[in-house]
Amino acid sequence: MTDPATFPVTNPATGEHLEDITDLNAEQALAQVGEAQEAFLRWRETAPRHRADVLNRAYDLMIDDLPRLRDIIVAENGKSQTDAEAEVRYAAEFFRWYAEEAVRLGGDYTTAPAGGVRNIVTHHPVGVALLVTPWNFPAAMATRKMGPALAAGCSVVLKPARETPLTAIAIAEILIKAGLPQGAVQVATTTATREVVSALLADDRIKKLSFTGSTPVGRTLLAQCAERVVNASMELGGNAPFIVTADADVEAAVAGAMVAKFRNGGQACTAANRFYVHADIAEEFIAAFGAKISQLTVGDPAEGAQIGPLIHDKAASGVRQLLDSALDEGATIADQASLPEGAATESFVAPTLLRDVPAGAAILQEEIFGPVAPVVVWSDLEQMLEQANAAEVGLSSYVYAGNLQDAIRIGERLETGMVGINRGVVSDPSAPFGGVKQAGIGREGGHWGIEEFTEPQYLSVDWP
């Protein structure tokens, strides 16, 4: 018997080999679907309270295991210890939130307007769900999908990113320890992503796709889903504007900008990508923001650095190219943090603040996915809003203003699914996470999230 194929997982900060993981092919992944289907037939019949108890235990186990999970994320993803610990807490909360939603999935009972009929509406779990998650939040992206799917009574096949499979495996083990039936959660680790996902989407037993990733890949997957009309949810790219008005509290805006831009080194779909700062306070904001950026420590997060590497050398090269193109187009560096001396990999990018960025610069049109913050100075509200809404994706945005009503008015005019008003974070397990335009389809979080994994059924009852 030949040994199963494997692939290595490495630390992006040090290049260290962490572990070899089983590299599934399409046939092996389809065998996982069979196990998930068998488990689904049992899991869907369990009482909502039982499903809630399992998810609550999973929450407790994740919190108890926080140091180990944090260290796994730091090692395979490269984010800071602070960011990794916050991610574990945020990820665990999806299990607790959907434990509560599991027992509150509603229905309806009405009288037909014409009389003589009672309408009953109930919800059924959609079936085996394929969950495809990215590397930037390996715990949170998994639980944000698994929590509602399992609460609804679905079983899941989780396909994590090849860069960060260790976190997904650890969470699946926690779910089994919490009492989830064997087979109800499968982790399809593979380097043949396209081949494996295509094979799974072609299988009749897969009833749902929930994908988080880039907009181009999302388009491809939607085309594949169309062949079988597979129920699909998509959370795709972002290009978030961060707007600061003339009367904003500059200190608060800078604090929010540091979180919105540099959480996970800028590798977040909700990361602030473009900073639109009113001319009246632009110099004050740039000076204060730049001072904070220049003080960031860059290096191995296991040694306490605030900003770790990007996920790999290719990602870092892409960000450096965007930075260079902005400089070629007339932008200048206002402030910059120092890179570590003698870094073991080429994955580090210096946190950088750009000023004098032309409104049409390429760096404003693309999702940076790195620690570079370009500032555009504005004075005309309508012109600024037109620029802010010009992106083809509309996931998140941020508004800082002294007058709350003005902030909300601006927020309501932004073509994004989420708006942070005087705060640099928009993600919350109780709220609908998702975007408009080409940023995705559907919502994750809140009661909206569990509905993505159910199908309503309507019973029309004769009632003479």
Beta strands, then each sheet from edge to edge (+ up, - down):
strand 1: 6-10
strand 2: 17-22
strand 3: 108-111
strand 4: 117-125
strand 5: 128-132
strand 6: 156-159
strand 7: 185-187
strand 8: 206-212
strand 9: 231-235
strand 10: 240-244
strand 11: 272-278
strand 12: 332-336
strand 13: 352-355
strand 14: 372-378
strand 15: 393-394
strand 16: 396-400
strand 17: 418-421
strand 18: 436-437
strand 19: 440-441
strand 20: 454-462
sheet 1: 1+ 2-
sheet 2: 3+ 4- 20+
sheet 3: 7+ 6+ 5+ 8+ 9+ 19-
sheet 4: 12+ 13- 14- 11- 10- 16- 17-
sheet 5: 15+ 18-
end
